[in-house]
Amino acid sequence: MEIQKIKDVVEEILKEDTRARNSDTWLIFQTLRAMGFNIFIDFKQLREMPSFETITRSRRYIQNNEGKYLSDEQMIKLRKEQEIKHKEYFS
């Protein structure tokens, strides 16, 4: 998915939805819905879910700081390419 498209969707949601400004979980949920993904989660469960960022930060910590359970070479290359794209776009 193109970074600009995701950014545009997120911006539109933030513009219209006060709750999305205050909750990353709600923002993620609304973004996925706006992009056409069918998500059926009870709101109570949604509020209790850990944030996607917490999950991915935990993975990065375990892999990068502890050196455990590393990704395969193809995924490492893909993540590096995505990191470069993000840095170029947001610079």
Contacts in CASP RR format, 6 or more apart in sequence:
PFRMAT RR
TARGET T0000
AUTHOR 0000-0000-0000
METHOD contacts of the structure
MODEL  1
MEIQKIKDVVEEILKEDTRARNSDTWLIFQTLRAMGFNIFIDFKQLREMP
SFETITRSRRYIQNNEGKYLSDEQMIKLRKEQEIKHKEYFS
1 35 0 8 1.000
3 85 0 8 1.000
3 86 0 8 1.000
3 89 0 8 1.000
4 89 0 8 1.000
6 31 0 8 1.000
6 35 0 8 1.000
9 31 0 8 1.000
9 34 0 8 1.000
9 35 0 8 1.000
10 27 0 8 1.000
10 31 0 8 1.000
12 34 0 8 1.000
13 20 0 8 1.000
13 27 0 8 1.000
13 30 0 8 1.000
13 31 0 8 1.000
13 34 0 8 1.000
14 20 0 8 1.000
14 21 0 8 1.000
14 27 0 8 1.000
17 26 0 8 1.000
17 27 0 8 1.000
17 30 0 8 1.000
19 26 0 8 1.000
20 26 0 8 1.000
20 27 0 8 1.000
20 30 0 8 1.000
21 27 0 8 1.000
24 51 0 8 1.000
24 52 0 8 1.000
24 53 0 8 1.000
25 46 0 8 1.000
25 47 0 8 1.000
25 49 0 8 1.000
25 51 0 8 1.000
25 52 0 8 1.000
26 46 0 8 1.000
28 51 0 8 1.000
28 52 0 8 1.000
29 39 0 8 1.000
29 41 0 8 1.000
29 46 0 8 1.000
32 39 0 8 1.000
33 39 0 8 1.000
41 49 0 8 1.000
62 68 0 8 1.000
62 69 0 8 1.000
63 69 0 8 1.000
63 70 0 8 1.000
63 71 0 8 1.000
70 76 0 8 1.000
71 79 0 8 1.000
END
